[in-house]
């Protein structure tokens, strides 16, 4: 396997303060990850189509159904692969791959392509397709483009609006009907999606959507105590449902309330962070598309642990242990990003980029809100 390292971040995390701060990636790493995704977004097969068909006329190739997001093995991976390309082009505009990224985004994110995908999603038999994982990543892609002062980016952002509006409608209709949260280490985990949707609603100043997410998060999670951390992960998780929940609630609650909630939610976490209960995991077979999910779990934990730590007050006893664990999880996940096997290579770079380059604005988005 070919390990990836960050600028200022060794593959084996140390314990000093410098090592537990996540940093930006350098041009070499950006180029490596861009190459992975550029090769995947136009790879139509193999492809996993989890669709409901009501007649034979619907039997189409992935590109016929999804002219923008047909590659990367499945729709959601293509969407967050495009997010990675947009972010890297924005943050590394002089990188060698920048012209190829710009051409790829211009080719895929056309008005016509997005309109055709909107028509697909609008069909009633597809109302649950990619709910809500793929929808959430699409809104994250919108956010990446929305405030980018670049003519091409603004064109792409405008092109995304029809499907964006449909997803907002679908989310608004769905959440009041969701009686219980979905707690899983895979795509349908409610906590992850709600966190992404909440970020989107706040940036877009969609107050009704923001309040809906806050209300559902409270109903689902506010009274949670004694989360069974020891039950995670299961065999092919790429999410920690528990830490996704905490990452959501730090966005929802003021700092003091969140701190109290966290201490009840994971009361033994100080011990669990050092006794092996919450520790990076290894992948036994990177050629198995399910087993390689565990590499993503490391990266998901990394961004959640870091965000939760930074949401706590300065000097809180859990801040440093959480940050140290986050650094170890990040290093463990990065080792699998470019394994040479498509089972992981079609998506892991996205999780790595999200874990490595969260902004302070994202981490502290709710620190002074709702007081």
Secondary structure, DSSP 8 states (H G I E B T S, - for coil): -B---BTTB-SS--SSGGGGS-----HHHHHHHHHHHHHHTT---S-------SSGGG---HHHH-SSS--SSSHHHHHHHHHHHHHHHHH-TTSTTHHHHHHHHHHHS-HHHHHHHHHHHHSGGGTTTTTTHHHHHHHHHHHHHHT---HHHHHHHHHTHHHHHHHHHHHHHHHTT--S----SSTT-HHHHHHHHHHHHHHTT-HHHHHHHHHHHHHHHTT--S--GGG---TT-SS-HHHHHHHHHHHHS-HHHHHHHHHHHTTTHHHHTTSSSS-----S-TTSTTTTHHHHHHHHHHHHHHHHHHHS-TT-HHHHHHHHHHHHHHHHHHTTTB-S-HHHHTTHHHHHHHHH---HHHHTTTTTS--
